[in-house]
Amino acid sequence: MKLSARKAETALAGRHGDGRGLFLYVKPTGARSWVLRYQVNGRRHDLGLGAYPDVTLAMARQKATEARRVILEGDDPIAKRRQAQPKTFKDAALELIESKRSGWKNAKHAAQWTSTLEAYVFPSLGQMQVTKISTADVIAALKPIWSQKPETANRVRQRIEAVLDYASALGIREGDNPARWRGHLDNLLPKPTKVRAVKHHPALPHAEIADFMAALSNRKGVSARALTFTILTSARSGETRGMTWAEVDLENRVWTIPAQRMKAGKEHRVPLTRFALAQLGPRGQDIDLVFGSETKVGKPISDMSMTALLRRMDYNNITVHGFRSTFRDWAGETTSFPREVIEAALAHGIKNKAEAAYARSDLFEKRRMLMEAWVNMAKSKDQTSNVVAIP
């Protein structure tokens, strides 16, 4: 059966035929592209006709008709397209970045893509025709940084792979992607995680947390309250700095962080202890930010304010983010709370897809008990008097 416009829009992952070799390919991610499958001189070829919805069903049929006409005339449409539209890797990369720009939540992504490709890829692959890049070319670009900068190198590899996939979707490249990892480069390069241990944010040993919190309790101001709150909730600093009163349910002691402010893009509920609530301070009359700047009305405290406080306290060898590791080490080494409860408290996604499919609950009540235990560990005895009830 031929496709309909509705079917093209709603078809599930897989290959869907429209007849005479025209197919709509739908990836598990929902991305859709048109492909014309044909034979020339006994060899099968797949001609990319563009991505849906930029290329509609009607447009795809018209492109397929034009390609069939080229075949009837004795030519190969892929070869003809390559001759007419030579494209370098750099051309394809910059086009891909521009096409993705509007969909990225953070404007820095485009700059990061461009800067890494300019630094590590364009010097060797930039002027090569995207159709001619081979496995050897990809490895030559990656090897200089694979051992020295494994995390960066892996991101670079992923971006090379994305550019070459983009070229295939345009129909100007065919065959397997030479930058793919599974079943290909994993046989030729060591795993990035095996090259060098992942560098973690320097963290305070959990045995020292009570002494640190006692010292922190003597500090005044928004930055001190924000840092205390961040430690007590094991939140990321950006989540704390952007916190608004609208996100806080004082009666039920719950902080709900909307999806757009979470690293994983998923809403996250944080149980608040009374000690954590005490750090919120008075509610401002003209702004909604909980930890607003003391000098710039309507703006959150800067991303360096809590770090600067650590330096003033002579803690020069730890980071704000490192307190999440302090919490993780404490919970894993000294408590009997299950791993999934601890990971949920840190808003970590479950990497195992099978396990994630069954993890429907956010384990909120168990996390409340965990955070109460963390506060009891973190606060010193003389801080108890600082806890105030918030109506």
ABEGO torsion letter per residue (X at the ends): XBBBAAAAAABBBEBBBAEGGBBBBBBAAGBBBBBBBBBBGGBBBBBBAEBOAABBAAAAAAAAAAAAAAAAAGBBAAAAAAAABBBBAAAAAAAAAAAAAAABABAAAAAAAAAAAAAAAAAAAAABBAAABBAAAAAAAAAAAAAABAAAAAAAAAAAAAAAAAAAAAGABBEBBAABABGBAAAABBBAAAABBBBBBBBBBAAAAAAAAAAAAABBEAAAAAAAAAAAAGBBAAAAAABBAAABBAAAGBBBBBAAABAAGBBBBBBBBAAAAAAAEBBBAABABABBBAABBGBBBBAAAAAAAAAAAGBAABBAAAAAAAAAAAAAAABABBAAAAAAAAGBBBABAAAAAABABAGAAAAAAAAAAAAAAABBAAAAAABBBBX
